[in-house]
Amino acid sequence: MEKTAPAAGSAAKKSTPAKKPASAKKPAPVKKPAPVKKPASAGRTAAGKASAKKSAPVQKAPAAKKPPVAAEKAAVAVKDAPVKTVVKQAKGESRTALVRRARRINRELAEVYPYAHPELDFENPFQLLVATVLSAQTTDLRVNQTTPALFAKYPTPEDLAAANPEEVEEILRPCGFFRAKTRSVMGLSKALMEDFGGEVPGRLEDLVKLPGVGRKTAFVVLGNAFGRPGITVDTHFQRLVRRWRWTEETDPDKIEAAVGALFPKSDWTDLSHHVIWHGRRICHARKPACGACPIASLCPAYGEGETDPEKAGKLLKYEKGGLPGQRLKPPQAYLDAGGRPAPPLRAG
């Protein structure tokens, strides 16, 4: 029995060291998770940074490739960028944005052409009415070179109404369509004598009743002879307002209504001058001088014409190109600004 006691004691001693390995294992699993978790979180951060770094070049790569493509499409890459922005704005711009852009264009053109005026020579409403009718399908310059002889021989509606048609045709021959124009100017002269006592009426509804007189001609007379606002929708005006995306209408009356709604009525006459002058001098029908245009940054159609400034400068007409204007007797303000009068018919 005495031998068994020590055996039990030895068994107890043996059990004690058996527990020590268990207690030794405790710190390892408890302490290891903390350091293991820290690198794990750090690994995630590093992985996130790595993925961010990897994604950045992927996004930058196309951006870096875009400028050369744009530069290939445009003659001048610097000018191409703002134009694209304007195009996007013009396509989806609000009514308010359209009004603001249209009025800004008019203000800038007013600074470019502070001396803008009707480019037909006239001394009274009758002369302006006849000259405007004659200007159809020809230039104002050609009309100005032709009317001095006409008005010298037939100064009043009474004189022109009683004229010999063949003699009038001979005078008007340089204007083109001289037979039809002879009928128109003689017909309106007779109507003025019969219906208005030989005086040009100052109302739109009366003017459009005269032979050869439409709304465009009527507004030219009302705005420049009577000081009554009106929009002159000629070929230049139609072309430019569509290029500027003020309207998509093609009918002159609808264009007049659409553009008129963008501006105060008091601006209509001067607006017409600014747009028409710009169309004759810079924004031509076949080849606009885009590189010399003062409102290029506001124009959605920039790039339709010559964008190189030096080449565009050679496309400028009249005083902008150093050439004489269209009037033989222009206003003094035009002469003071450096404009030159046009030569008489067959001069030189």
Secondary structure by P-SEA (a helix, b strand, c coil): caaaaaaaaaaaaaaaaaaaaaaaaaaaaaaaaaaaaaaaaaaaaaaaaaaaaaaaaaaaaaaaaaaaaaaaacccaaaaaaaaaaaaaaacccaaaaaaaaaaaaaaaaaaccccccccccccaaaaaaaaaacccccaaaaaacaaaaaaacccaaaaaaccaaaaaaaaccccaaaaaaaaaaaaaaaaaccccccccccaaaaaacccccaaaaaaaaaccccbbbbbbcaaaaaaaaaacccccccaaaaaaaaaaaccccaaaaaaaaaaaaaaccccccccccccccccccccccccccccaaaaaaaccccccccccccccccaaaaaabbbbbbccccc
